[in-house]
Amino acid sequence: MTATTADRATDYTAFDLRTGLPAGCRDFLAANAHGLFTDPDWLALFARSACDPDLVPQVVCALNAQGIDLALPLVRKQLVTAGLPVPMLTSLTNFYSLDFRPLSAGGRLRPGDGARVAGALRSVSGRLIRLDPLDETVAGQLEQELREAGMTTYRYSAFGNWIERVGQRSFEAYFAERPSQLKNTYRRRNTKLRKAHPVTIRLSDGRGDDRAAIRDAYLAVYAKSWKVPEPYPDFIPGLIDLAARRGWLRLGVLFVGDLPVAAQLWLCQGETSLIYKLAYDEDYKEFSPGLILTVEMFRQAIDVDRSAIIDYGSGDDPYKRDWMSERRQYWGLEVYDTRSLAGWAIHAAKRLRDRFRKPAAPAATDIAAEVAAAAPSGGNLVENGGEPSGQRAA
């Protein structure tokens, strides 16, 4: 398909992630990835281990005379609504993903890229589209430029995200600023645990011979925790191996004797340390092993990795305010291509239902349940308070 944007003619093509990306597409993604969740290795792992068989993970690319100009990782599914088959697209994300954005030449969105996104969506018959999670800047630009391209958009909340900008502080300086109750609880429980049991804390980047052993220790703790089993059991082991190869892995395990009782998976890339997965054995809850391990993970991130930002993932869990001082909002966009007959019809049906049904609370749309059920997660991507079912990261 060829379309004309404000400043160039653009062709579009799509590559199926299940069969592997051509070198040119992979090189473009690697050169212009924005963090972990748009890295080509992450996308390949996600497509292989975190997508249901009926979904089609793909990268839709806008092309100019020099080659790929913009890439959009998506999932395609046939949605049946009102008895009619409708192609639906979602971002290549689910509860494992904490950021999404189109990848643009130069590494950041340029003015007019929203028009190229609209063209990319239309090139693969996108009539109903859901994109999340988007930071404020990306959501605002896409919302405006998709509308200018003739699409109808609705913004909804994806999740809150708490971070700490460390600056030049040492860990001791950072920890001294934490609430007194947190510091006192840590000191009491740490003393209590070490008096009662022999304690060892192991932190691994997975580059040594201990990768398999510490990965198995993490999985053992997760299995004994309150967390629901991972719906895609191959994804986290695959992520641990990938993160070790790429230098992202920070895996911490607290042992009582030889028994692992708390484990945390952090991902360190660039200036950011991301707190990704947490678990502890509830048999040792009275000792707060998760808190004790958290302190050592923060110490590693600040004093050793020299991370400028600590990111506590998704969710507005109250305890995160003890560790973090800044909240960011992530958004989603539900998009209708109302220039197409199918997109216009779906949107018209939504407006008609909205007229006769007052929503109980602000929501994405009245067909959000249908869209969410067809998304890669198989569940609702709208804010769910963090990780109540043990799925969304941190």
N, C-alpha and C positions, 0 to 999 in steps of 0.2 A: 504494500500500500504506500502511496505517496501523498503527502499533504503539504500545504504551504503555510509556514508560520510567518510572523511579522518580519523576519529578517532572513529566512532561508527556506529552501525546499527540503523536506525531510522524508526519507524512506524509513520503513519500519520492518523489523524482522523479529522472530521469537525463537529461542533455543530451549529445548527440553532439558531440565537439570538431571533427569533420571538417566539420560544417555550421555551425559558429560557435555561440557561447554567447549566450543572451539577455542583455540589458543588466544585469538584476538579478543574474544569476549572475556575470558578469564583474566587476561592481562589488563583489560580496561577496569574490571572490578577491583583487581588488586591495587591498581594505581590510584583509584578514586574512592575506595571504601572509606566509610565514616565509622570507624570503630568496629567492634567485634561483629555486630549483628548484620553487617553488610559485607563482611569479608567473604571472598569466594569459598574458602575452606569451610566457614560456618554454613554458608548456603548449601554446599554439597552435603555436609553432614545432616543438616536439617531435612533436605529433600530425601535423603536415604533413610533416616531414622525417626523422623517426627512428622511424617505425612501419611495419611491414610491412603490405601491403595487406589481409591477412586478419585483422588485429587491429582491434578497435573501441575507440578511445580515447573515454572519456566522463568526465563529472563527475557523480557521484551525490550528491544533496543531501538533507539532512534539513531538513524545513520545520516551522516553528511558526506561530503566529498572526501574527507580525510579518514572516515571510518566511523566507529561508534561515538556518538555524541552524548548519549544519555542511556542509562539502563534502569529497568524497573523490575525487581524480583516479585513475581506474583504466583498465586495459586488459582487454577482454573477448575470450575466445577459446573456441572449442569444443574441448575435449580429449577424445580417444577413449582410454579405458583399459579394459582387459579386454573390449574389443569394445563398450563402451557409451559413448555421447556424454555428456560431463559438462561443464557450464559451468564454466570456470575464470576467475578474476580475478587480476590482478596489479596492483601499484601502477604508475602511469604513470611508470616509470623504466627505465633501462638503464645501461650503462657511462658514459653522459654525465651521469648524475645522481648527486649526492653527498649528497642529503638527501631524505627523504619524511616526510610527516605529514598527518593529517587537518587541514583548516582549520576552525577553530572561531570563532564570533563572539567578538570580544574579542582575537583574535590569538594565543591559546594554549589548549591543551587544558584543559578544566574537568573536575572530578570528574563521572563519569557519561557522558562523551563516548564512552567505549569501547562503552557500550550502544547509543548512536546509530550508531556505526560498524557494530556487529553488525546493527542493523536495516537500515542502508543496504546492507550486503552481501547480506542475505537478500532485500531488495526487488528485487534484480537476479539472483536465483537463484544467488548465490555459494555453492558447495558446497566448493570447493577454492580457497584464496586464498593468495597470497604477497605480502607487503608488505616492501619494503626500499628503501633503507637507512634505518634508524631510529636516532636517538641513544638513549642509555641511558634517559633520562627517558621519552621517548615509547614505547620498546619495553616498559619496565616497566609503564606504565599500561595500554597496550593489551593486553598479555599477561594482566594480572590481570582487567581488565574484560570482555574477550572471553570468558574462561573463566567469569566470573560470569554472562554472558549465554548460557551453554550451548554455547559453541564449544570445540573442542580445539585447543591451540596447541603448536607446537614452535619454540624459538628456535635460530637459527644465526648464526654470525659472517658479517657482510657484508664489512667491511674495517677496518683500523686507519687512523686519521687523525691526522697530526702538525700541530701548530700552535705559533705563538710569540705570546705576549702581550707586546706591545711596551711598553706603559705609556708613560712620559714620555721614553723614551730617544730620542736622535737616531740616525741611521743609523750614524754613526761610533762611538757608544757601543755600539750593538748589534753591529757588525762586530768591534769590539775584543774581544768576548767569544767569538768563534768559535774553533774549534780552530786551533792554530798551523799545522798541516799545510795546512788549507784556506786560510788567509790567505797563507801562503808560496807555495802553488801558484798562487793568483790573481795575486800580484805578479809571479812569474816568467813565467807564461804571458802576462799582459797586456803585459809589457815585450817579450817575444819576438815576439808578434804585431805590435805597433806598430812594432818595428824592421824587420820583414820586409815589412809591407804597410801601405798607407794604410787606416785604420779609421774608420768612422763608425757611431755608434749612434743610431737613430731610435726615439723613443718617441711613440706616437700614441694619442689618445683617439678618433680617427675623426671628429672634428667638423669638421676642415678639408677641404681639397681633396685630401688625400693618402690618403683612406680606401681607395679602390680599389687604389692603387699599393702601399700597405703590406700590404693583405690579400693581394694577388697575391704579394708578396715572402714572406709567411708560408707561403702554399701551396707556393711553389717550394722553400723550405727543407724543408718537411715531405715533399715528394715525393722529395727527395734524401737524406733521413735513413734510419735503420734501421727506422722505424715502418711497420707494415702500413698500406696505404691505408684511409682511413675507409670503413666499410661503408655509411654513409649520406652520400654525397659532398656533398649540399646542406646538411647540418646546420651544419657549422662556418662556411662562408661566411655562412649565414643568421644564425648566432649573432653573428658579428662585426658584421654590419649592425645587428642588434637591439641589441647591447651599445652600439654607437656612438650610436644614437638615444636610448637610456635613460641614457647617461652612465656605463655600467659598464666600458667598454672601456679596457684598457691593453695595447696591442700593441707589443712591442719587437722590433726587427730589428737585428742587427749585420751591417754590410756590410764586405767587403774590396774596396776599390775600388767598383765598381758591383754586385758580386756579393753577394747575401744569403747568409750562411753559418750564422746562428743566428737562431732566432725563438722568442718566447714569447708566449702568450696568457694574460693575467691578467684577472680580473674583479673590479672594485672596487665594492662596494655597502655602504652604511652604514659600519660600523666595520671591515669585513673586506676584505682583499685576498686573493683566491683565485688560487693558481697553478694554471692550468687545463690548459694544453698546452705542451709543450716539444719542441723539435727542433733538430738542427744537422746540417750537411753533414759527413759522415764524412771527406771529403777534407781537412778542416781540423782533425781530431781532435787532432793534436799541439799545437795552440794553445789547446785548451779554450775555444772561443768561447762555448759554453753557459754556462760558469762566469763568464766576463767579462760576458756579458749579464745573468746572474742578479744580479750585484752591483749593476748599474745599475737593475734592476727593483726590487730591495729598497730602494735609495736613494729611488726615486720613491715607493714605497708608504709609507715611513716619514717622509721629510722633506717630501714635497709633499702626498700624499694624507692624511697623518696617520692612517693605519690603526692601530687598536688591536690588531688580530689579523691575522697572516699565516697563511694556511691552505694546507698543502701537498697538499691533496686526498687521494686514497685510496692505501693501500698502505704497507707497512712497509719500504720500500727503505732500506738502511743509510745512504745518503748524506743522507737527510732529517734524521738526528739531528745532523748537523753544523750545520744551520740552525735546527732546532726543538728545543724543550725539553719539550713536553707531548704525550702521546698520548691520543687519545680512541677508544673502540671504538664502531663502528656495527654494528647487528644487523639480522636479518631475522626475520620471523615467518611460519611456514607454518601455515595455519589450516584446520580442517575444521569444517563445520557439521554436527555429528553429531546434531542434532535432525531433519535431513532424511534421508530414506531413502538418497539418493545419497551424501550426505556420510558417513553412517554406514557405508555399504558400502565406500567408498574407504578410510576409516580402518580398518575391520575388515581389509581386504585388506593394508594396510600393517602392522598389528600381527601378522597371521599370517606375513607374509614376514619380519618382524623376528625372530620366534621361531625361524625355521629358518635364518637367515642372519646370521652375525656380521659387522658392518661392519668394513672395514679401518681406518677412522678415523672420528672423530665427523663426522656429516654432518647435513644438514637432515632428510631422510627418504629412504627407499628409492625413492620416486618423484620425487626431486629432479631427476633427469635429464629426466624427462618434463615436469615443470613448467618447468625452465630452458629447455628447447628451445622451449617455447611462450611464454616471456616476450618482452617487446619486443626485448631484445637478441639473441634467438636463441642465447644462450649462458649459461654459468653465472655467476650473480651472486654466488656465494660467494667469499670472499677469494681473489684470484689473484696476490697479490704486487705490486699496483700496476698497471703497464701493460705486461706482457710482450709483448702482441701489438699494442701501439700504440693501444689503444682507450680504456681507462678513463682518466679525467682525472688528469693529473699522476701 
